[in-house]
Amino acid sequence: MATRLARDALDENVLIQSIMNTAKALTESDRCSMFIIKDENTLEAHFEDGNIVSIPTGTGIAGYVARTGDVVNIPNAYEDERFNRDVDKATGYRTKTILCLPVRYEGTIVAVAQLINKLDMVTETGLHLPRTFGKRDEELFETFSMFAAASLRNCRINDNLLGEKRKSDAILDVVTLLSNTDIRDVNGIVRHVLHGAKKLLNADRSSLFLLDKERNELYSRMADSVAGGEIRFPSGQGIAGTVAASGIGENIQDAYKDSRFNSSVDKQLGYRTQSILCEPIILNGEVLAVVQLVNKVDEEGCVVFFSDNDRDTFKVFSLFAGISINNSHLLEFAVNAGKEAMELNEYRSGVGRNRSSIVAKGKLLSIPEEEKNTVLSVEGIDKYDLTSLEFNLFDIREKYPTPLDAAAAAVYKLLLSTGLPQKFGCRDQTLLNFVLQCRKKYRFVPYHNFFHVVDVCQTLHTFLYVGKVSELLTELECFTLLATALVHDLDHMGVNNSFYLKTDSPLGILSSASGNNSVLEVHHCNLAIEILTNPECDIFEGLGEDDVRYAYRCMIDCVLATDMAKHASELETFQDIVKNGLNKEDDTHRRKVMEIMIKAADVSNVTKPFDMSRLWASAVTEEFYRQGDMEKAKGIEVLPMFDRSQNNELAKGQIGFIDFVAGKFFKEIVSIIFKDMQWCVDNIASNRAKWQEILDAK
C-alpha cells in the first residue's frame, strides 16, 4: 500500500485516484470521493470518473468534516438533511450509507475522504446481507490516512516547487520584457505589466489603472476587450477606486454580490464576470496603479476563485512592475518639466495681453458640496487669533478630529479677514474652491504638506501687517503673495531636488542636462496655473487683463524663488537693490520684496515660539530621514543630516540651520529694511540659546 502511494506521489491526480481505490478496498466501499483543501475558502472535489470540481468550504457533508474535523458515519443518507439528493437523481445512483473522514497531516486537515455504500456481505449461498460502516472501518481508514496524508503532503510540496518555478519563470519573463522596453513607452510598460499579471495568475481578463495623483483619479487606455479612448474615474469610486484610495487589495468571489461592481460592462460585452482580484501596485508607500484581474481559470477551463497564494504571488510581481511604472512616470514628469518651464515664461510675459489667451491646463474635478460644507461648518476657529504672532497651528492639529478641515477653515477665514478677495472681485465660493483644490494636491508627507503651507500663509500675514511689509507693496501684491503661500509646494513628494540628481533618475538626468535644477518648483507653478485656470477656482476672476498678467508673473517668480539652491543669490540680489535704494514705484523692486518675504516665511519655523519651533523641526527632520532611507535603499551616499542611523541631535541640527542659513538671513533683511520684523531675530536668538542649553545638558 505505502509502496503504491509512494510510486504515485508526484502526480496529484494519479495519487488521489490511488488513495480512493485503496480506501475503497480497505473499507469495502462501492464508491469514494476525495475533497482536497486548497485554501480556507475552497475544496477541490475529485471523483472516480476523473471529474474535478471546486466547491466552497463548508458545502455538504464533506464541507462539514473539513470545517469541524469530525467523523460522520451515516447509516441512511436520505435521513440526513446535509445529503444532496439531486446528485442521485442526476446519476440514477442510490446512496445508502456514507462514511466521511478527515485526512490529517501533523494535526492539520489536508483532505476529506467520502466513502459511499458499504458493500453487502455475500453468503456462500449467494445471499446479500446489507451492511453499514462501523468502527473497524474508521480505524482502518485512520491508519491508512497517515500514509495518504504524507503522500498528499509530499505531492503538494512537489507541486508547490513546480508552481513556484513556473511563477518565477513568468515573473522573469515579464521583468525581462520590462527591462527591454523603452522607458518612454508608457503604454508598452503597461501592456507588459497587464499581460504578465494575467498570465501569472491564470486570469481570463485584466485591466490596469494608473493613479493620477494630481487629479486624484484613476485612468487607463488599456483593458482587455474594451475598445475606445481613455477611461477616467475618481479614486474611491468602484472596486478599483476603493483599492487605490485604501492601498489594500480585494478578493471578490462573486462580483454580482458586490454593490460596487458595474454589471453594465458585462452586458455591453456579453461577458460574465464571476471572480475578481483587485490589487494595488505600491512603491515606497505610494499607490502607483491598480490591477484588476477577472475570472481565474483552472486547467479544465473552469472559472474558480483567486486564492491567498495568488495575492502573495502578485505582491512579488508588483515590486518589479512598480519600479518600471515609477521610472516611466519620472521620465514623463521630467520631460513635462522642460515643457512647463517654457510655458511658465509664456505666462510670465504673455498672459494678460488677451484674457482668452489663458488656456486651462487640465479639467479638475469639482469640490463636492459636502466637502465644502464640512469645512464651512468647522466650529471654534473664531476663538483663535489667526493674525497673532503667537498663533499655534499645532493646537488646531491636535484638538480637532479632522485637522485638515480645521486648517482649511482657518486659512479661508484668514484670507477673507484681509478684505483683499472682496476688493478684487473674488467670490467667497471661488476662494473656498481654490483653498480646497490646493489641499487636494498635497501629499501626506511629514513636513511639506498642507499644514506647512497654511503656516506659511499665516506667517506671511504677520510679516505684511505686523511687520508692516505691506507698506512696501500694493494690495494686489499682498493678495497674490498670500495666495502664493498655498501653492508654493503643490504635490511636494517629500524629497528635495538633489535626491533626483543623486539617484540618477530620469528627472535628475534631464535636470542636469537642461541646467534647470528647480524642476520641483516648476512643477508647483504649473499645478498652480492648472488650479487658477479653472473658472471655479480662479481667485483672479475679478481682475482686469493687466492685473491678471501681473499677478501670474508675481506668483511664478515667488514660487521659483523658494528653491533653496538659489538662497544665497536671491539674498545678494535683494541686498544690492536695498543698497542702491529700494524704489516702491518700481514693480521689479516690489516683486523682489515679495520673493524675499515668501522665502522668509518658508524658513520661518525658527522664528516661532520654541515649543512650536521644536515640533516643526521634528517634522522636517523626519522627512529628511525618510529621504535618507530611500537613498540608502538605492545604495547611494547619504548626507549625515539625512541619515537616521547617525542619531543626530535635533538641537545640533537646528543650531547649524540657524547659524548658517536662517539666522544670518533674518538678521540681514531686518537690519537693512524690515525693521518692524525684529521679533524674528529676537526669537531666533532665544531659540538658539534653548537648543544650546539642551545640547549642553547632554
Summary of the structure (lengths in Angstrom):
residues: 698
radius of gyration: 34.6
end to end distance: 75.4
largest distance: 129.4
contacts: 2218
relative contact order: 0.06
helix: 58%
strand: 13%
